[in-house]
Amino acid sequence: MKKAYIIGTGSYLPDKIVTNKELEGLTGLTPHEIERRTGILERRRADKDEATSDLATQAALSAIKSAGVSVEDVGLIVLSTTSQDMFMPSTACIVQKNIGAKRAAAFDINASCSGFLYSMNIAEMFIRSGQTDIALVIAAEVKSRFVDPKDKETSILFGDGAGAIILSSEKKEKEGMRAEILNIWLYADGTNWEWIHLPAGGSRMPAASDTISSGLHNMKMDGSKVYRKAIKTLEGLLIDTLKRCGLTISDIDTFIFHQANRRIIKQVISRLCIPEDKVPVTITYTGNTSSASIPITLDQMVKEGRIKKGDTVLMASFGGGLTWGSAIINLM
C-alpha cells in the first residue's frame, strides 16, 4: 500500500475578536472567572456574512499554497464540521466549487471535536488504497451561531475558525513540510451522547416555532461531566497510544491536543508528567474551535518553526458523540 504524507498546512481565523470583558454582561461572569474556568482571553467570531464554507475555503487555499500543488490535482475533499452551511448540500461540495477543484470527490463528516482526526484517517485510506494521490482535509466550525450568548457553559468557550492539510502519496522534495502519518486510532461511545448535543433541527425534532422559542437550536453541554471524562479518557488514550507504538513520552517532541479547555490540557499533562514546553496552547486567543483546533494549532506550529524535521508529533482529541482519537506523525 502507498504511504500518506502531510505536505501542506493552512488555517483561517475571522477578524472579529470577542474578549472576556464583552461576555461579562451576558453571562454574569467576570473576565477573570472566564479565564480561570477556560484559560481563554479572547475568541474569534465569524462576520454575519461568513459561513462555515467561507472559513473552510480560506484555510483550504492556504494549505494548497503551502503544499505547492495545483487545485486541479486534488482528488478528494473531506470536511469535518458540526456547523455546516446547511443540511444539504455538503459544505465540502460548496468548498469544492469555491476553489475550483473539479476533479475532487467531496463530502462532510460529523465527529464533533475529533472530526479532524477522523477526516485525516479517511483521506489517508483513500491515498493508501490508490484511489487518489492528493487529498484536502479541512476542519471548519462556526459554533458561535449555535450557542446561547447567555449560557455560561458554552458561550465563553467556543470560537470560530478553520484549519486544513494537504495529504499526498508522494514525499515533498522541495522546501516545506513533509510529515509521514505513522498511526491513527479512532474511538466512539454513543452512550453519553446527550453530554454535548444540539437538540432540534434534525429528523427527530424538526424546526418549528416552539423549538425556536425554547432555544432548542442552541448547543447543550454538561460541562462538569465532559470535563471529568475528557481528562480520564485523554490520559488513558495517550498511555495506550504510546504503548502501541513502543514509544515513551520523551520520544514525542510535540503534543497537539484539541484545544477544548486549558484546564483539561493542564490536568492531562500534569498526570502524565509531560513537559509544558512540549504542549502548544492556542485556545487562549482562539477559543475552542472544536474540530478545527488541532489543524489550526498544527499550522501555527509549522509557520512559527516550532516543529521541525525529525520531530515526532502526537495529536489527541476528545469531544461530542462521544468521540476521541489520536495520531502520530513524523516530520521528515
C-alpha beads as a LAMMPS data file, in Angstrom:
LAMMPS data file: protein, C-alpha beads

332 atoms
331 bonds

1 atom types
1 bond types

-500.0 500.0 xlo xhi
-500.0 500.0 ylo yhi
-500.0 500.0 zlo zhi

Masses

1 110.0

Atoms # bond

1 1 1 0.000 0.000 0.000
2 1 1 1.049 3.586 -0.592
3 1 1 2.061 5.838 2.273
4 1 1 0.376 9.134 3.119
5 1 1 2.294 12.331 3.809
6 1 1 1.197 15.741 5.062
7 1 1 2.825 18.201 2.652
8 1 1 0.997 21.429 3.496
9 1 1 -0.965 23.133 6.253
10 1 1 -3.277 26.124 6.386
11 1 1 -5.688 27.920 8.680
12 1 1 -8.054 30.847 8.855
13 1 1 -9.424 32.846 11.765
14 1 1 -12.112 35.522 11.356
15 1 1 -11.099 39.114 12.058
16 1 1 -13.643 39.819 14.789
17 1 1 -12.327 39.317 18.335
18 1 1 -14.616 38.828 21.315
19 1 1 -12.946 39.410 24.677
20 1 1 -13.968 38.108 28.075
21 1 1 -14.983 41.647 29.009
22 1 1 -17.576 41.650 26.238
23 1 1 -19.117 38.457 27.607
24 1 1 -19.291 39.680 31.196
25 1 1 -22.625 41.462 30.820
26 1 1 -24.272 38.488 29.107
27 1 1 -23.035 35.672 31.327
28 1 1 -22.596 37.415 34.667
29 1 1 -19.036 36.046 34.830
30 1 1 -16.109 38.390 35.285
31 1 1 -13.229 38.259 32.775
32 1 1 -11.065 36.675 35.482
33 1 1 -13.687 33.977 36.169
34 1 1 -13.932 33.141 32.469
35 1 1 -10.154 32.889 32.170
36 1 1 -9.950 30.746 35.293
37 1 1 -12.627 28.360 34.027
38 1 1 -11.330 28.033 30.467
39 1 1 -7.881 29.552 30.009
40 1 1 -9.375 31.769 27.286
41 1 1 -8.764 35.502 26.975
42 1 1 -10.479 36.014 23.631
43 1 1 -12.083 34.077 20.796
44 1 1 -12.877 34.785 17.133
45 1 1 -16.341 35.262 15.660
46 1 1 -17.332 34.906 12.035
47 1 1 -18.738 38.005 10.371
48 1 1 -22.502 37.986 9.771
49 1 1 -21.829 37.339 6.074
50 1 1 -19.367 34.486 6.727
51 1 1 -20.495 30.862 6.782
52 1 1 -18.503 27.738 7.576
53 1 1 -17.711 27.175 3.890
54 1 1 -16.126 30.639 3.692
55 1 1 -13.758 29.893 6.570
56 1 1 -13.047 26.445 5.134
57 1 1 -12.283 27.896 1.712
58 1 1 -9.676 30.281 3.102
59 1 1 -7.983 27.534 5.123
60 1 1 -8.032 25.237 2.086
61 1 1 -6.422 27.809 -0.193
62 1 1 -3.764 28.444 2.462
63 1 1 -2.954 24.722 2.681
64 1 1 -2.872 24.319 -1.106
65 1 1 -0.437 27.241 -1.400
66 1 1 1.703 25.819 1.398
67 1 1 1.850 22.420 -0.308
68 1 1 2.697 23.889 -3.699
69 1 1 0.139 21.741 -5.502
70 1 1 -2.446 22.611 -8.129
71 1 1 -6.133 22.714 -7.254
72 1 1 -6.739 20.532 -10.304
73 1 1 -4.668 17.775 -8.698
74 1 1 -6.896 17.489 -5.617
75 1 1 -8.859 14.249 -5.919
76 1 1 -10.666 14.267 -2.578
77 1 1 -12.051 16.803 -0.105
78 1 1 -13.069 15.595 3.346
79 1 1 -14.513 18.314 5.567
80 1 1 -15.182 17.965 9.287
81 1 1 -17.847 20.207 10.752
82 1 1 -20.790 20.240 13.140
83 1 1 -21.869 23.676 11.920
84 1 1 -22.373 23.105 8.215
85 1 1 -23.762 25.854 5.970
86 1 1 -26.966 23.832 5.563
87 1 1 -28.099 20.213 5.807
88 1 1 -27.604 19.745 2.082
89 1 1 -25.567 20.017 0.024
90 1 1 -22.460 19.193 1.998
91 1 1 -20.206 22.080 2.964
92 1 1 -17.371 20.200 1.231
93 1 1 -19.183 20.500 -2.099
94 1 1 -19.514 24.255 -1.618
95 1 1 -15.785 24.481 -0.886
96 1 1 -15.074 22.355 -3.972
97 1 1 -16.966 24.910 -6.050
98 1 1 -15.244 27.837 -4.345
99 1 1 -11.707 26.624 -5.010
100 1 1 -12.394 25.055 -8.407
101 1 1 -11.344 21.504 -7.518
102 1 1 -13.340 19.998 -10.386
103 1 1 -11.783 16.511 -10.144
104 1 1 -12.374 16.059 -6.429
105 1 1 -14.933 13.897 -4.687
106 1 1 -16.239 15.833 -1.685
107 1 1 -18.172 15.048 1.484
108 1 1 -18.621 16.120 5.114
109 1 1 -18.221 14.112 8.282
110 1 1 -19.550 14.808 11.768
111 1 1 -17.402 13.548 14.618
112 1 1 -17.510 16.710 16.721
113 1 1 -14.152 17.750 18.226
114 1 1 -12.442 14.578 16.976
115 1 1 -13.571 15.249 13.420
116 1 1 -10.206 16.348 12.080
117 1 1 -8.551 13.060 13.073
118 1 1 -11.487 11.091 11.639
119 1 1 -11.245 13.073 8.376
120 1 1 -7.490 12.659 8.145
121 1 1 -7.833 8.904 8.612
122 1 1 -10.458 8.672 5.857
123 1 1 -8.281 10.664 3.445
124 1 1 -5.243 8.599 4.402
125 1 1 -7.110 5.409 3.493
126 1 1 -8.095 6.850 0.105
127 1 1 -4.425 7.562 -0.598
128 1 1 -3.137 4.228 0.725
129 1 1 -5.630 2.340 -1.440
130 1 1 -4.627 4.283 -4.551
131 1 1 -7.992 5.994 -5.084
132 1 1 -6.346 9.425 -5.080
133 1 1 -2.852 10.898 -4.823
134 1 1 -3.764 14.315 -3.395
135 1 1 -6.393 14.878 -0.689
136 1 1 -7.552 18.035 1.031
137 1 1 -8.650 17.632 4.662
138 1 1 -10.474 20.544 6.280
139 1 1 -11.989 21.146 9.692
140 1 1 -14.148 24.269 9.926
141 1 1 -16.553 25.495 12.560
142 1 1 -18.834 28.473 13.166
143 1 1 -20.083 27.281 16.541
144 1 1 -20.958 30.834 17.611
145 1 1 -24.209 30.536 15.625
146 1 1 -25.335 27.619 17.791
147 1 1 -24.723 28.829 21.342
148 1 1 -26.926 30.863 23.658
149 1 1 -24.944 34.067 24.369
150 1 1 -26.108 33.896 27.988
151 1 1 -25.173 30.246 28.544
152 1 1 -22.195 30.059 30.913
153 1 1 -21.314 26.556 29.737
154 1 1 -20.919 27.271 26.014
155 1 1 -20.779 30.968 25.149
156 1 1 -17.493 31.525 26.987
157 1 1 -15.835 28.555 25.288
158 1 1 -16.464 28.438 21.584
159 1 1 -14.766 30.366 18.812
160 1 1 -14.915 30.186 15.031
161 1 1 -12.109 29.089 12.716
162 1 1 -10.823 26.601 10.169
163 1 1 -7.703 24.516 9.590
164 1 1 -6.618 22.342 6.684
165 1 1 -3.911 19.987 5.481
166 1 1 -2.894 18.511 2.139
167 1 1 -2.166 14.784 2.061
168 1 1 -0.111 13.247 -0.738
169 1 1 1.090 9.818 -1.753
170 1 1 4.439 11.373 -2.664
171 1 1 7.046 12.947 -0.410
172 1 1 7.535 16.640 -0.987
173 1 1 11.093 17.128 -2.264
174 1 1 11.379 20.897 -2.175
175 1 1 11.471 23.167 0.872
176 1 1 8.406 22.834 3.052
177 1 1 6.646 20.482 5.386
178 1 1 6.840 16.706 4.961
179 1 1 5.288 14.506 7.609
180 1 1 4.508 10.824 7.366
181 1 1 1.356 9.616 9.083
182 1 1 2.510 6.703 11.219
183 1 1 -0.686 5.701 13.016
184 1 1 -4.217 6.924 13.729
185 1 1 -6.610 5.420 16.280
186 1 1 -10.275 6.397 16.500
187 1 1 -12.911 5.594 19.131
188 1 1 -16.542 6.356 19.940
189 1 1 -19.123 5.735 22.643
190 1 1 -22.663 6.954 21.978
191 1 1 -23.863 6.038 25.469
192 1 1 -23.407 9.594 26.709
193 1 1 -24.338 11.459 23.522
194 1 1 -26.511 13.897 25.467
195 1 1 -23.498 15.414 27.261
196 1 1 -22.827 17.537 24.174
197 1 1 -25.655 17.883 21.689
198 1 1 -27.839 20.211 19.652
199 1 1 -31.434 19.017 20.208
200 1 1 -33.508 20.460 17.365
201 1 1 -33.254 20.870 13.622
202 1 1 -32.920 17.221 12.617
203 1 1 -35.415 14.481 11.784
204 1 1 -36.132 13.663 15.440
205 1 1 -37.099 17.231 16.306
206 1 1 -37.649 19.311 13.147
207 1 1 -37.524 23.085 13.308
208 1 1 -40.773 24.617 14.490
209 1 1 -41.872 27.774 16.261
210 1 1 -41.790 26.049 19.671
211 1 1 -38.282 24.595 19.181
212 1 1 -37.015 28.049 18.265
213 1 1 -38.717 29.806 21.173
214 1 1 -37.441 27.123 23.570
215 1 1 -33.829 27.596 22.497
216 1 1 -33.505 24.020 21.271
217 1 1 -31.396 25.073 18.293
218 1 1 -28.585 26.010 20.666
219 1 1 -25.939 23.591 21.872
220 1 1 -26.465 21.888 25.227
221 1 1 -23.475 20.726 27.241
222 1 1 -22.981 19.195 30.674
223 1 1 -19.616 20.829 31.278
224 1 1 -18.667 19.094 34.514
225 1 1 -19.280 15.597 33.130
226 1 1 -17.422 16.372 29.905
227 1 1 -14.519 17.852 31.867
228 1 1 -14.018 14.783 34.055
229 1 1 -14.493 12.306 31.208
230 1 1 -12.132 14.209 28.900
231 1 1 -9.278 14.141 31.405
232 1 1 -9.678 10.437 32.183
233 1 1 -10.105 9.446 28.521
234 1 1 -7.194 11.516 27.198
235 1 1 -4.898 10.198 29.917
236 1 1 -5.723 6.596 29.008
237 1 1 -5.599 7.352 25.290
238 1 1 -2.054 8.728 25.452
239 1 1 -0.805 5.832 27.568
240 1 1 -2.335 3.312 25.149
241 1 1 -1.127 5.156 22.028
242 1 1 2.468 5.307 23.214
243 1 1 2.407 1.674 24.331
244 1 1 1.091 0.500 20.958
245 1 1 3.892 2.338 19.163
246 1 1 6.622 1.263 21.573
247 1 1 7.277 4.905 22.456
248 1 1 7.602 6.909 25.655
249 1 1 6.669 10.492 26.449
250 1 1 10.297 11.511 25.966
251 1 1 10.131 10.210 22.371
252 1 1 7.422 12.748 21.484
253 1 1 8.655 16.232 20.618
254 1 1 5.260 17.960 20.479
255 1 1 1.811 17.056 21.820
256 1 1 -1.020 18.819 19.974
257 1 1 -4.212 18.475 21.965
258 1 1 -7.686 19.540 20.912
259 1 1 -7.981 22.997 22.449
260 1 1 -11.164 22.354 24.435
261 1 1 -10.262 23.935 27.758
262 1 1 -6.829 24.847 29.081
263 1 1 -7.656 23.263 32.443
264 1 1 -8.190 19.894 30.739
265 1 1 -4.830 20.132 28.968
266 1 1 -3.030 21.112 32.182
267 1 1 -4.588 18.234 34.112
268 1 1 -3.621 15.659 31.471
269 1 1 -0.011 16.790 31.105
270 1 1 0.368 17.036 34.875
271 1 1 -0.864 13.462 35.398
272 1 1 1.472 12.122 32.712
273 1 1 4.422 14.389 33.589
274 1 1 4.560 15.870 30.074
275 1 1 6.799 18.973 29.951
276 1 1 4.760 22.122 29.293
277 1 1 7.185 23.278 26.612
278 1 1 6.138 20.257 24.519
279 1 1 2.469 21.305 24.562
280 1 1 1.448 24.319 22.450
281 1 1 -1.638 26.189 23.639
282 1 1 -3.651 28.258 21.177
283 1 1 -7.029 28.297 22.945
284 1 1 -6.024 31.448 24.842
285 1 1 -6.589 33.576 21.746
286 1 1 -8.808 31.393 19.543
287 1 1 -11.277 29.868 21.965
288 1 1 -12.465 26.289 21.473
289 1 1 -12.773 25.896 17.689
290 1 1 -13.953 22.274 18.020
291 1 1 -12.644 20.019 15.240
292 1 1 -10.653 22.901 13.721
293 1 1 -8.427 23.384 16.773
294 1 1 -5.825 20.693 16.006
295 1 1 -5.155 21.746 12.375
296 1 1 -5.142 25.428 13.404
297 1 1 -2.550 24.663 16.080
298 1 1 -0.542 22.444 13.723
299 1 1 -0.439 25.190 11.089
300 1 1 0.668 27.748 13.667
301 1 1 3.458 25.465 14.884
302 1 1 4.658 24.905 11.299
303 1 1 4.610 28.615 10.452
304 1 1 6.467 29.520 13.640
305 1 1 9.071 26.815 13.086
306 1 1 8.240 25.169 16.392
307 1 1 8.101 21.729 14.820
308 1 1 10.943 20.730 12.552
309 1 1 12.498 17.925 10.539
310 1 1 12.941 14.788 12.609
311 1 1 10.257 15.692 15.149
312 1 1 7.592 13.234 16.238
313 1 1 4.192 14.792 16.929
314 1 1 1.275 13.220 18.786
315 1 1 -2.206 14.665 18.240
316 1 1 -5.130 13.793 20.509
317 1 1 -8.752 14.826 20.823
318 1 1 -11.932 14.182 22.791
319 1 1 -15.401 15.539 22.071
320 1 1 -19.088 15.106 21.482
321 1 1 -20.505 11.814 20.371
322 1 1 -18.648 10.842 22.462
323 1 1 -15.639 10.508 20.168
324 1 1 -11.913 10.536 20.737
325 1 1 -8.755 9.667 18.883
326 1 1 -5.009 10.062 18.462
327 1 1 -2.490 10.244 15.647
328 1 1 1.288 10.168 15.423
329 1 1 3.157 11.863 12.596
330 1 1 6.876 12.088 11.914
331 1 1 8.400 15.119 10.190
332 1 1 10.884 14.212 7.501

Bonds

1 1 1 2
2 1 2 3
3 1 3 4
4 1 4 5
5 1 5 6
6 1 6 7
7 1 7 8
8 1 8 9
9 1 9 10
10 1 10 11
11 1 11 12
12 1 12 13
13 1 13 14
14 1 14 15
15 1 15 16
16 1 16 17
17 1 17 18
18 1 18 19
19 1 19 20
20 1 20 21
21 1 21 22
22 1 22 23
23 1 23 24
24 1 24 25
25 1 25 26
26 1 26 27
27 1 27 28
28 1 28 29
29 1 29 30
30 1 30 31
31 1 31 32
32 1 32 33
33 1 33 34
34 1 34 35
35 1 35 36
36 1 36 37
37 1 37 38
38 1 38 39
39 1 39 40
40 1 40 41
41 1 41 42
42 1 42 43
43 1 43 44
44 1 44 45
45 1 45 46
46 1 46 47
47 1 47 48
48 1 48 49
49 1 49 50
50 1 50 51
51 1 51 52
52 1 52 53
53 1 53 54
54 1 54 55
55 1 55 56
56 1 56 57
57 1 57 58
58 1 58 59
59 1 59 60
60 1 60 61
61 1 61 62
62 1 62 63
63 1 63 64
64 1 64 65
65 1 65 66
66 1 66 67
67 1 67 68
68 1 68 69
69 1 69 70
70 1 70 71
71 1 71 72
72 1 72 73
73 1 73 74
74 1 74 75
75 1 75 76
76 1 76 77
77 1 77 78
78 1 78 79
79 1 79 80
80 1 80 81
81 1 81 82
82 1 82 83
83 1 83 84
84 1 84 85
85 1 85 86
86 1 86 87
87 1 87 88
88 1 88 89
89 1 89 90
90 1 90 91
91 1 91 92
92 1 92 93
93 1 93 94
94 1 94 95
95 1 95 96
96 1 96 97
97 1 97 98
98 1 98 99
99 1 99 100
100 1 100 101
101 1 101 102
102 1 102 103
103 1 103 104
104 1 104 105
105 1 105 106
106 1 106 107
107 1 107 108
108 1 108 109
109 1 109 110
110 1 110 111
111 1 111 112
112 1 112 113
113 1 113 114
114 1 114 115
115 1 115 116
116 1 116 117
117 1 117 118
118 1 118 119
119 1 119 120
120 1 120 121
121 1 121 122
122 1 122 123
123 1 123 124
124 1 124 125
125 1 125 126
126 1 126 127
127 1 127 128
128 1 128 129
129 1 129 130
130 1 130 131
131 1 131 132
132 1 132 133
133 1 133 134
134 1 134 135
135 1 135 136
136 1 136 137
137 1 137 138
138 1 138 139
139 1 139 140
140 1 140 141
141 1 141 142
142 1 142 143
143 1 143 144
144 1 144 145
145 1 145 146
146 1 146 147
147 1 147 148
148 1 148 149
149 1 149 150
150 1 150 151
151 1 151 152
152 1 152 153
153 1 153 154
154 1 154 155
155 1 155 156
156 1 156 157
157 1 157 158
158 1 158 159
159 1 159 160
160 1 160 161
161 1 161 162
162 1 162 163
163 1 163 164
164 1 164 165
165 1 165 166
166 1 166 167
167 1 167 168
168 1 168 169
169 1 169 170
170 1 170 171
171 1 171 172
172 1 172 173
173 1 173 174
174 1 174 175
175 1 175 176
176 1 176 177
177 1 177 178
178 1 178 179
179 1 179 180
180 1 180 181
181 1 181 182
182 1 182 183
183 1 183 184
184 1 184 185
185 1 185 186
186 1 186 187
187 1 187 188
188 1 188 189
189 1 189 190
190 1 190 191
191 1 191 192
192 1 192 193
193 1 193 194
194 1 194 195
195 1 195 196
196 1 196 197
197 1 197 198
198 1 198 199
199 1 199 200
200 1 200 201
201 1 201 202
202 1 202 203
203 1 203 204
204 1 204 205
205 1 205 206
206 1 206 207
207 1 207 208
208 1 208 209
209 1 209 210
210 1 210 211
211 1 211 212
212 1 212 213
213 1 213 214
214 1 214 215
215 1 215 216
216 1 216 217
217 1 217 218
218 1 218 219
219 1 219 220
220 1 220 221
221 1 221 222
222 1 222 223
223 1 223 224
224 1 224 225
225 1 225 226
226 1 226 227
227 1 227 228
228 1 228 229
229 1 229 230
230 1 230 231
231 1 231 232
232 1 232 233
233 1 233 234
234 1 234 235
235 1 235 236
236 1 236 237
237 1 237 238
238 1 238 239
239 1 239 240
240 1 240 241
241 1 241 242
242 1 242 243
243 1 243 244
244 1 244 245
245 1 245 246
246 1 246 247
247 1 247 248
248 1 248 249
249 1 249 250
250 1 250 251
251 1 251 252
252 1 252 253
253 1 253 254
254 1 254 255
255 1 255 256
256 1 256 257
257 1 257 258
258 1 258 259
259 1 259 260
260 1 260 261
261 1 261 262
262 1 262 263
263 1 263 264
264 1 264 265
265 1 265 266
266 1 266 267
267 1 267 268
268 1 268 269
269 1 269 270
270 1 270 271
271 1 271 272
272 1 272 273
273 1 273 274
274 1 274 275
275 1 275 276
276 1 276 277
277 1 277 278
278 1 278 279
279 1 279 280
280 1 280 281
281 1 281 282
282 1 282 283
283 1 283 284
284 1 284 285
285 1 285 286
286 1 286 287
287 1 287 288
288 1 288 289
289 1 289 290
290 1 290 291
291 1 291 292
292 1 292 293
293 1 293 294
294 1 294 295
295 1 295 296
296 1 296 297
297 1 297 298
298 1 298 299
299 1 299 300
300 1 300 301
301 1 301 302
302 1 302 303
303 1 303 304
304 1 304 305
305 1 305 306
306 1 306 307
307 1 307 308
308 1 308 309
309 1 309 310
310 1 310 311
311 1 311 312
312 1 312 313
313 1 313 314
314 1 314 315
315 1 315 316
316 1 316 317
317 1 317 318
318 1 318 319
319 1 319 320
320 1 320 321
321 1 321 322
322 1 322 323
323 1 323 324
324 1 324 325
325 1 325 326
326 1 326 327
327 1 327 328
328 1 328 329
329 1 329 330
330 1 330 331
331 1 331 332
